[in-house]
């Protein structure tokens, strides 16, 4: 009886080890696929979850800024940097100081920085708007807003630099990356 119990235990442990190996291999494949998707997204200029691709034209829109001004697609001249933040996104709050730093530099160069704060009705966007409004034009809108639709935003945070003719020049989830792409493009170090 003891030998049979021992043999059954060894078989059971062997089966569990094989099952564990299959699961580890499946997980490794999934991680490799995700890494490939991230690398491809960086290369093609897309943000996870959706955004206009590099070279696509921003859709038409007319929006009111928090200071009461009107903003249209025509204001998006080459070199404008646009950032999308959501009040329901934890990572967005962390990106505000980074965006503010870059937007301040752009403003000093005479370039437009636009921040779009997407807020649900129950959320107060003030803590987002106040630091952004010091250095950028700010629009507050709900989900499915005009600017979100014009840029096909599907994830937050999202940032882009606008090239000529309101076409997207670079896209990233990091404001520093799009600003560096803008600097490289304007200095002739990057392809158009």
Backbone as CSV, one residue per row, in Angstrom:
resi,resn,N_x,N_y,N_z,CA_x,CA_y,CA_z,C_x,C_y,C_z
1,UNK,0.814,-1.195,0.000,0.000,0.000,0.000,0.860,1.263,0.000
2,UNK,1.921,1.296,0.763,2.796,2.446,0.866,3.485,2.718,-0.467
3,UNK,3.916,1.635,-1.154,4.559,1.795,-2.460,3.556,2.361,-3.466
4,UNK,2.335,1.911,-3.455,1.311,2.417,-4.373,1.005,3.884,-4.084
5,UNK,0.931,4.252,-2.810,0.679,5.636,-2.429,1.840,6.527,-2.843
6,UNK,3.061,6.030,-2.656,4.249,6.779,-3.059,4.280,6.961,-4.576
7,UNK,3.967,5.903,-5.324,3.958,5.989,-6.784,2.885,6.965,-7.261
8,UNK,1.716,6.942,-6.650,0.637,7.868,-7.020,1.043,9.308,-6.724
9,UNK,1.736,9.507,-5.597,2.187,10.863,-5.240,3.211,11.381,-6.249
10,UNK,4.133,10.512,-6.656,5.150,10.909,-7.632,4.491,11.257,-8.973
11,UNK,3.521,10.476,-9.400,2.805,10.750,-10.647,2.057,12.085,-10.543
12,UNK,1.395,12.317,-9.418,0.662,13.565,-9.218,1.598,14.773,-9.239
13,UNK,2.738,14.677,-8.573,3.716,15.772,-8.581,4.245,15.990,-9.998
14,UNK,4.484,14.916,-10.722,4.939,15.043,-12.107,3.924,15.760,-12.977
15,UNK,2.646,15.411,-12.811,1.580,16.071,-13.580,1.497,17.551,-13.220
16,UNK,1.590,17.871,-11.941,1.560,19.276,-11.513,2.750,20.061,-12.065
17,UNK,3.927,19.435,-12.099,5.117,20.095,-12.665,4.932,20.367,-14.158
18,UNK,4.371,19.404,-14.876,4.117,19.612,-16.304,3.107,20.725,-16.531
19,UNK,2.052,20.735,-15.732,1.051,21.794,-15.836,1.676,23.158,-15.548
20,UNK,2.519,23.229,-14.531,3.207,24.466,-14.200,4.101,24.919,-15.358
21,UNK,4.815,23.990,-15.974,5.684,24.313,-17.106,4.871,24.872,-18.275
22,UNK,3.739,24.262,-18.570,2.877,24.748,-19.658,2.399,26.171,-19.366
23,UNK,1.985,26.419,-18.133,1.510,27.764,-17.772,2.627,28.804,-17.844
24,UNK,3.829,28.448,-17.397,4.965,29.374,-17.465,5.310,29.687,-18.920
25,UNK,5.315,28.685,-19.779,5.603,28.921,-21.195,4.537,29.805,-21.848
26,UNK,3.274,29.586,-21.496,2.198,30.421,-22.038,2.349,31.867,-21.563
27,UNK,2.697,32.052,-20.310,2.910,33.393,-19.766,4.092,34.073,-20.443
28,UNK,5.180,33.330,-20.664,6.355,33.893,-21.338,6.005,34.337,-22.755
29,UNK,5.189,33.546,-23.452,4.773,33.932,-24.801,3.941,35.211,-24.758
30,UNK,3.038,35.316,-23.791,2.189,36.514,-23.667,3.033,37.757,-23.389
31,UNK,4.017,37.640,-22.502,4.908,38.765,-22.194,5.694,39.166,-23.434
32,UNK,6.187,38.189,-24.193,6.934,38.488,-25.417,6.040,39.191,-26.435
33,UNK,4.792,38.737,-26.577,3.846,39.379,-27.496,3.563,40.814,-27.086
34,UNK,3.397,41.045,-25.781,3.147,42.414,-25.304,4.361,43.307,-25.533
35,UNK,5.552,42.774,-25.306,6.770,43.558,-25.549,6.892,43.922,-27.024
36,UNK,6.552,42.997,-27.899,6.574,43.275,-29.339,5.553,44.355,-29.698
37,UNK,4.362,44.272,-29.106,3.326,45.275,-29.377,3.753,46.654,-28.904
38,UNK,4.404,46.740,-27.739,4.875,48.024,-27.228,5.956,48.581,-28.142
39,UNK,6.890,47.748,-28.555,7.957,48.206,-29.458,7.374,48.692,-30.783
40,UNK,6.400,47.970,-31.304,5.772,48.373,-32.558,5.009,49.683,-32.388
41,UNK,4.335,49.854,-31.255,3.601,51.091,-31.008,4.548,52.281,-30.942
42,UNK,5.684,52.109,-30.305,6.661,53.209,-30.249,7.169,53.535,-31.655
43,UNK,7.399,52.509,-32.453,7.930,52.725,-33.801,6.904,53.400,-34.711
44,UNK,5.648,53.004,-34.602,4.633,53.553,-35.503,3.976,54.799,-34.960
45,UNK,4.288,55.184,-33.725,3.733,56.412,-33.184,2.293,56.284,-32.740
46,UNK,1.979,55.239,-32.013,0.635,55.108,-31.474,0.711,54.983,-29.969
47,UNK,-0.329,55.407,-29.306,-0.430,55.296,-27.864,-1.352,54.132,-27.576
48,UNK,-1.039,53.376,-26.513,-1.901,52.252,-26.157,-3.343,52.720,-26.054
49,UNK,-4.256,51.933,-26.529,-5.664,52.264,-26.385,-6.200,53.197,-27.442
50,UNK,-5.374,53.745,-28.284,-5.871,54.551,-29.379,-5.471,56.000,-29.329
51,UNK,-5.159,56.519,-30.468,-4.820,57.920,-30.694,-4.576,58.025,-32.184
52,UNK,-4.662,59.212,-32.703,-4.299,59.390,-34.104,-2.865,58.919,-34.313
53,UNK,-2.593,58.336,-35.449,-1.242,57.885,-35.762,-0.440,59.047,-36.332
54,UNK,0.861,58.905,-36.280,1.744,59.911,-36.862,1.382,60.078,-38.334
55,UNK,1.218,61.330,-38.750,0.868,61.647,-40.130,-0.616,61.872,-40.354
56,UNK,-1.471,61.431,-39.432,-2.905,61.657,-39.579,-3.250,63.100,-39.217
57,UNK,-4.308,63.592,-39.806,-4.762,64.965,-39.573,-5.779,64.992,-38.445
58,UNK,-5.615,65.959,-37.561,-6.544,66.151,-36.452,-7.906,66.535,-37.025
59,UNK,-8.967,65.976,-36.471,-10.312,66.305,-36.913,-10.686,67.749,-36.571
60,UNK,-11.701,68.249,-37.245,-12.186,69.616,-36.987,-12.802,69.691,-35.593
61,UNK,-12.605,70.830,-34.927,-13.238,71.054,-33.633,-13.267,72.551,-33.336
62,UNK,-14.171,72.936,-32.478,-14.217,74.268,-31.888,-14.502,74.052,-30.416
63,UNK,-13.641,74.611,-29.566,-13.787,74.397,-28.127,-13.550,75.702,-27.380
64,UNK,-14.063,75.775,-26.169,-13.854,76.916,-25.272,-12.765,76.554,-24.270
65,UNK,-11.804,77.460,-24.126,-10.771,77.262,-23.118,-11.296,77.747,-21.772
66,UNK,-10.615,77.381,-20.697,-11.082,77.765,-19.367,-11.031,79.276,-19.155
67,UNK,-10.226,79.978,-19.944,-10.185,81.441,-19.820,-11.210,82.125,-20.725
68,UNK,-12.086,81.334,-21.355,-13.165,81.892,-22.172,-12.840,82.073,-23.645
69,UNK,-11.611,81.749,-24.050,-11.237,81.882,-25.453,-11.772,80.748,-26.301
70,UNK,-11.753,80.971,-27.609,-12.189,79.942,-28.538,-10.958,79.310,-29.166
71,UNK,-11.023,78.017,-29.361,-9.911,77.283,-29.935,-10.441,76.398,-31.047
72,UNK,-9.778,76.458,-32.198,-10.150,75.603,-33.327,-8.910,74.836,-33.787
73,UNK,-9.130,73.913,-34.692,-8.007,73.145,-35.241,-6.984,74.061,-35.900
74,UNK,-7.427,75.172,-36.466,-6.506,76.089,-37.144,-5.452,76.674,-36.206
75,UNK,-5.725,76.687,-34.894,-4.753,77.202,-33.923,-3.602,76.230,-33.716
76,UNK,-3.766,74.994,-34.152,-2.741,73.977,-33.967,-1.696,74.090,-35.064
77,UNK,-0.823,75.042,-34.905,0.233,75.244,-35.886,1.363,74.261,-35.621
78,UNK,2.250,74.135,-36.580,3.377,73.220,-36.433,4.158,73.502,-35.162
79,UNK,4.398,72.467,-34.409,5.142,72.603,-33.167,4.283,72.674,-31.932
80,UNK,2.962,72.765,-32.091,2.074,72.770,-30.926,2.148,71.411,-30.242
81,UNK,2.128,71.421,-28.923,2.124,70.185,-28.153,0.790,70.086,-27.430
82,UNK,0.162,68.928,-27.534,-1.154,68.705,-26.945,-1.062,67.551,-25.953
83,UNK,-1.641,67.772,-24.769,-1.660,66.736,-23.752,-3.078,66.451,-23.308
84,UNK,-3.413,65.188,-23.155,-4.735,64.768,-22.684,-4.584,64.115,-21.309
85,UNK,-5.363,64.626,-20.366,-5.358,64.130,-18.988,-6.791,63.772,-18.620
86,UNK,-6.961,62.778,-17.771,-8.283,62.414,-17.274,-8.268,62.446,-15.754
87,UNK,-9.324,62.984,-15.170,-9.403,63.039,-13.709,-9.549,61.657,-13.101
88,UNK,-9.868,60.660,-13.903,-10.001,59.300,-13.386,-8.752,58.460,-13.642
89,UNK,-7.663,59.117,-14.028,-6.411,58.428,-14.367,-5.328,58.810,-13.360
90,UNK,-4.878,57.834,-12.577,-3.840,58.106,-11.587,-2.531,58.555,-12.206
91,UNK,-2.153,57.960,-13.316,-0.912,58.333,-13.984,-0.937,59.729,-14.564
92,UNK,-2.125,60.246,-14.851,-2.245,61.591,-15.415,-1.767,62.635,-14.425
93,UNK,-2.164,62.493,-13.181,-1.772,63.462,-12.147,-0.244,63.537,-12.042
94,UNK,0.416,62.392,-12.168,1.878,62.354,-12.089,2.535,63.039,-13.276
95,UNK,1.865,63.074,-14.424,2.438,63.662,-15.632,2.243,65.180,-15.710
96,UNK,1.372,65.732,-14.899,1.117,67.175,-14.970,2.385,67.998,-14.754
97,UNK,3.176,67.758,-13.695,4.391,68.572,-13.527,5.367,68.448,-14.699
98,UNK,5.466,67.260,-15.271,6.359,67.055,-16.417,5.858,67.858,-17.612
99,UNK,4.541,67.785,-17.873,3.961,68.542,-18.976,4.129,70.041,-18.745
100,UNK,3.891,70.498,-17.519,4.012,71.928,-17.189,5.425,72.418,-17.470
101,UNK,6.419,71.627,-17.081,7.816,72.021,-17.317,8.090,72.200,-18.808
102,UNK,7.656,71.231,-19.613,7.885,71.321,-21.059,7.036,72.419,-21.685
103,UNK,5.807,72.574,-21.221,4.921,73.610,-21.773,5.473,75.002,-21.492
104,UNK,6.093,75.185,-20.345,6.699,76.480,-20.015,7.794,76.814,-21.030
105,UNK,8.627,75.836,-21.352,9.689,76.051,-22.342,9.101,76.371,-23.714
106,UNK,8.052,75.653,-24.093,7.416,75.899,-25.392,6.803,77.291,-25.441
107,UNK,6.126,77.674,-24.362,5.519,79.016,-24.303,6.590,80.083,-24.473
108,UNK,7.737,79.895,-23.825,8.831,80.862,-23.934,9.380,80.937,-25.356
109,UNK,9.182,79.875,-26.137,9.609,79.863,-27.542,8.507,80.350,-28.483
110,UNK,7.361,80.725,-27.909,6.239,81.187,-28.729,5.414,80.059,-29.327
111,UNK,5.536,78.858,-28.784,4.786,77.702,-29.280,3.560,77.461,-28.410
112,UNK,2.538,76.870,-28.996,1.305,76.569,-28.281,1.426,75.256,-27.523
113,UNK,1.018,75.287,-26.274,0.839,74.067,-25.494,-0.640,74.026,-25.144
114,UNK,-1.279,72.929,-25.443,-2.701,72.752,-25.174,-2.879,71.562,-24.256
115,UNK,-3.608,71.776,-23.164,-3.916,70.681,-22.239,-5.420,70.464,-22.255
116,UNK,-5.820,69.224,-22.434,-7.233,68.853,-22.420,-7.460,67.980,-21.190
117,UNK,-8.336,68.466,-20.301,-8.654,67.718,-19.086,-10.032,67.099,-19.276
118,UNK,-10.076,65.786,-19.256,-11.331,65.060,-19.415,-11.825,64.702,-18.018
119,UNK,-13.007,65.215,-17.694,-13.542,65.012,-16.346,-14.963,64.484,-16.406
120,UNK,-15.229,63.496,-15.573,-16.604,63.020,-15.419,-17.396,64.096,-14.675
121,UNK,-18.708,64.080,-14.810,-19.545,65.096,-14.172,-19.296,65.197,-12.679
122,UNK,-19.032,64.096,-12.027,-18.862,64.099,-10.575,-17.467,64.554,-10.142
123,UNK,-16.529,64.666,-11.063,-15.152,65.036,-10.733,-14.934,66.541,-10.848
124,UNK,-14.150,67.084,-9.933,-13.762,68.490,-9.976,-12.378,68.571,-10.615
125,UNK,-12.252,69.170,-11.787,-10.971,69.207,-12.490,-10.026,70.314,-12.025
126,UNK,-10.400,71.078,-11.001,-9.623,72.247,-10.588,-8.168,71.919,-10.298
127,UNK,-7.893,70.822,-9.602,-6.508,70.496,-9.255,-5.669,70.161,-10.493
128,UNK,-6.319,69.816,-11.585,-5.620,69.593,-12.848,-5.464,70.911,-13.602
129,UNK,-6.536,71.680,-13.638,-6.567,72.902,-14.444,-5.599,73.955,-13.925
130,UNK,-5.544,74.175,-12.618,-4.745,75.272,-12.068,-3.277,75.239,-12.497
131,UNK,-2.549,74.137,-12.324,-1.146,74.168,-12.762,-0.994,74.234,-14.284
132,UNK,-1.901,73.595,-15.003,-1.806,73.585,-16.464,-2.092,74.961,-17.061
133,UNK,-3.056,75.683,-16.495,-3.464,76.979,-17.036,-2.365,78.034,-16.910
134,UNK,-1.387,77.801,-16.071,-0.284,78.758,-15.922,0.625,78.779,-17.145
135,UNK,0.647,77.682,-17.904,1.593,77.580,-19.021,0.964,77.144,-20.337
136,UNK,-0.304,76.761,-20.304,-0.929,76.213,-21.512,-2.361,76.705,-21.628
137,UNK,-2.892,76.612,-22.824,-4.330,76.821,-22.994,-4.989,75.523,-22.552
138,UNK,-6.061,75.631,-21.782,-6.680,74.456,-21.186,-8.149,74.374,-21.585
139,UNK,-8.550,73.187,-21.987,-9.950,72.893,-22.287,-10.374,71.762,-21.354
140,UNK,-11.538,71.929,-20.732,-12.115,70.870,-19.910,-13.323,70.331,-20.659
141,UNK,-13.376,69.031,-20.811,-14.506,68.400,-21.484,-14.794,67.049,-20.848
142,UNK,-15.950,66.516,-21.151,-16.321,65.189,-20.664,-15.791,64.125,-21.604
143,UNK,-15.988,62.878,-21.202,-15.632,61.775,-22.099,-16.475,61.922,-23.363
144,UNK,-15.930,61.524,-24.490,-16.596,61.694,-25.785,-16.673,63.171,-26.169
145,UNK,-15.748,63.996,-25.664,-15.724,65.422,-25.991,-15.209,65.673,-27.398
146,UNK,-15.326,66.920,-27.843,-14.928,67.280,-29.202,-13.441,67.063,-29.465
147,UNK,-12.595,67.482,-28.519,-11.156,67.305,-28.736,-10.753,65.841,-28.648
148,UNK,-11.314,65.118,-27.689,-11.024,63.692,-27.593,-11.394,62.967,-28.870
149,UNK,-12.527,63.357,-29.461,-12.953,62.749,-30.723,-12.052,63.179,-31.880
150,UNK,-11.667,64.447,-31.903,-10.817,64.946,-32.991,-9.461,64.263,-33.009
151,UNK,-8.962,63.878,-31.827,-7.671,63.204,-31.717,-7.799,61.692,-31.561
152,UNK,-9.039,61.192,-31.506,-9.315,59.757,-31.332,-8.638,59.196,-30.079
153,UNK,-8.767,59.926,-28.974,-8.126,59.526,-27.725,-8.873,58.351,-27.120
154,UNK,-8.137,57.306,-26.791,-8.730,56.130,-26.186,-8.063,55.733,-24.884
155,UNK,-6.994,56.439,-24.488,-6.280,56.118,-23.256,-5.604,57.377,-22.735
156,UNK,-5.365,57.400,-21.451,-4.753,58.562,-20.816,-3.581,58.124,-19.953
157,UNK,-2.588,58.973,-19.783,-2.369,60.236,-20.465,-1.906,59.989,-21.897
158,UNK,-2.074,60.975,-22.741,-1.639,60.893,-24.134,-1.138,62.259,-24.568
159,UNK,-0.066,62.277,-25.331,0.565,63.532,-25.737,0.952,63.433,-27.206
160,UNK,0.903,64.567,-27.885,1.359,64.587,-29.279,1.926,65.953,-29.603
161,UNK,2.727,65.979,-30.648,3.210,67.228,-31.211,2.577,67.329,-32.589
162,UNK,2.166,68.531,-32.945,1.499,68.763,-34.221,2.513,69.268,-35.232
163,UNK,2.510,68.663,-36.394,3.348,69.118,-37.484,2.550,70.080,-38.373
164,UNK,3.005,70.274,-39.568,2.310,71.159,-40.496,0.952,70.614,-40.904
165,UNK,0.042,71.501,-41.248,-1.293,71.146,-41.738,-2.099,70.330,-40.727
166,UNK,-1.890,70.608,-39.436,-2.614,69.939,-38.342,-2.445,68.421,-38.378
167,UNK,-1.281,67.974,-38.817,-0.983,66.538,-38.819,-0.166,66.194,-37.576
168,UNK,-0.412,65.015,-37.055,0.305,64.547,-35.880,1.745,64.229,-36.275
169,UNK,2.694,64.822,-35.523,4.107,64.605,-35.813,4.760,63.558,-34.935
170,UNK,4.264,63.406,-33.715,4.787,62.403,-32.781,3.721,62.150,-31.727
171,UNK,3.682,60.939,-31.196,2.694,60.538,-30.198,3.403,59.730,-29.121
172,UNK,2.995,59.938,-27.871,3.554,59.153,-26.781,2.673,59.267,-25.549
173,UNK,2.905,58.394,-24.592,2.272,58.505,-23.274,3.181,59.304,-22.346
174,UNK,4.284,59.825,-22.876,5.259,60.609,-22.113,5.435,61.976,-22.783
175,UNK,5.122,63.077,-22.072,5.243,64.399,-22.698,6.670,64.726,-23.103
176,UNK,7.650,64.222,-22.372,9.042,64.483,-22.728,9.410,63.918,-24.081
177,UNK,8.866,62.742,-24.413,9.172,62.127,-25.706,8.654,62.966,-26.865
178,UNK,7.430,63.497,-26.758,6.909,64.279,-27.884,7.616,65.613,-27.992
179,UNK,7.994,66.202,-26.857,8.731,67.469,-26.909,10.098,67.249,-27.533
180,UNK,10.760,66.143,-27.171,12.057,65.852,-27.782,11.909,65.563,-29.274
181,UNK,10.825,64.909,-29.668,10.571,64.679,-31.096,10.362,66.010,-31.806
182,UNK,9.663,66.935,-31.144,9.441,68.274,-31.716,10.770,68.996,-31.894
183,UNK,11.638,68.948,-30.877,12.922,69.629,-30.942,13.771,69.023,-32.046
184,UNK,13.790,67.686,-32.141,14.576,67.033,-33.180,14.055,67.381,-34.565
185,UNK,12.749,67.419,-34.726,12.153,67.733,-36.044,12.452,69.184,-36.430
186,UNK,12.318,70.094,-35.471,12.517,71.498,-35.813,13.966,71.844,-36.029
187,UNK,14.892,70.989,-35.518,16.308,71.249,-35.741,16.836,70.466,-36.945
188,UNK,15.939,69.723,-37.611,16.336,68.982,-38.806,16.967,67.650,-38.513
189,UNK,16.884,67.155,-37.270,17.508,65.884,-36.907,16.598,64.696,-37.077
190,UNK,15.330,64.924,-37.366,14.371,63.820,-37.520,13.708,63.960,-38.866
191,UNK,13.203,62.851,-39.355,12.468,62.875,-40.615,11.140,63.555,-40.451
192,UNK,10.612,64.115,-41.546,9.336,64.807,-41.482,8.200,63.877,-41.652
